[in-house]
Amino acid sequence: MNDKLTHIFAMQNALDRRITQERGIEKTVDEWVIGITLAMESEIDEIRREVNWKWWKNPKPIDGDALKGEVIDMWHFLVSLSDKVGLTAEDVYAIYLEKNAENHARQDGTSAKEGYAI
């Protein structure tokens, strides 16, 4: 799994380099974070448009392929954002493991973080 995530990071890094070089884009970390998170908000809206969230409308069949495509678009931006803030695939994996364990501890009531006691 980690090799696949590393491959995704490498592919996204190559795409991002291509885009910034070919388009002459130079941004600060702050500008990248703002731009990428705005793009992610747009992708979230596109994901939401693929499902029946409007209770006042008749439901439509969900296009599973389109929905998956929008989720993958979100992954593109998430990986770009991770790279821009200095997270490698290995960092994401390691920090995810730690945070996942903490989230389970919170649900178990064993977290040292305040507000999660059962």
N, C-alpha and C positions, 0 to 999 in steps of 0.2 A: 504493500500500500504506500509506504513512504517513498518508494522509487517512483510510483505513479504521480504522487503529489510533487516530488522534485521535478519530474518531467513537465508537469503542468506549469510550475513556476518558471522553468527555463523557457518554455514556449511563450508564456505571457511576457516575460522579460524581453525576448527577441521581438515580439510584436510591438511592445511599448517603445523599444529602441528605434525600431523602424519608423513608427509613427512620429516620434519626436524628431528624428533626424530628417525625414522626408518633408516634414511640415515646419521645421525650424522652431520647435516649441522649447521654450526654457521657462521653467516654473520653480518657485521655492517649494519646500515641503508643505508649508501652509497652503499655498495655491493648489498643489496637487491634492491635498486632503480635502479641501473645499470642493474642487472640481470633481474628484472621483466620488465623493459622497453625494453630491448633487446628481451625478450620473446614476448612482445606485438608487437614489430615491425615484428617479424616472423609471428604472428597471423594475422596482417594486410595484409601481403603478401599472406597468405593462403586464407583470405577473398577475396582479389583481384583476385586470381586464379579461384574463383568460378563464376566470372562474365566476360562479354565480353569487356574487356578494350583494347585489342590489335586490333587496327583498321586495321591492315594489315592481319588479319586472318579472316576466315569465322566464323560467330557467331555460338555458340553451345547452346543447351538448357541449361538453368540455373537449377541446382539441388537445389531447394529451401530448402530442408531439410539439405543438406550439408552446404549451405550458413548460415543457422540459427545456425547450430552446431559450425561453425567457429566463429560466432559472440558471442556465449555463451562461447567459449574458451577464447575470449577476455575479457568477463565479469569476468571470473575466475581470470585472471591476474589483472584486474582493481580493483577488490575487495581486492585481496592480497596486491596490492600496496597501496590502501587506508588504509588498516590495518597497514601496515609497517610504514606509515608516521603519524599514530595516528588519522586517521579519523574513526569515528564510523558510523553506518548506520544513526543515528540521525544527526550527523554532516553533512554527505553528503546531507541529505534531507534539512537541514536548510541552508547550504551554497549554495546548488543548487537553492533554492527559491530566495535567495538574488541575486545571479549571474544572474538568469533568468530575474528577474525584471530589473537589471542593463542593460542586453543585450537588453531588450525591450526599455528601456530609450535611449539607444544608437541609436536604429533604429528610435525612435521618435524624436531624436535631443534634448532630455531633460536631457541627462546625463551631469554630471559635468566633466566627463572625456574629455580631449581635443581631437579634431579631429572628433567629431561626430555631430557637429551642422548641421542642415539642412538648 
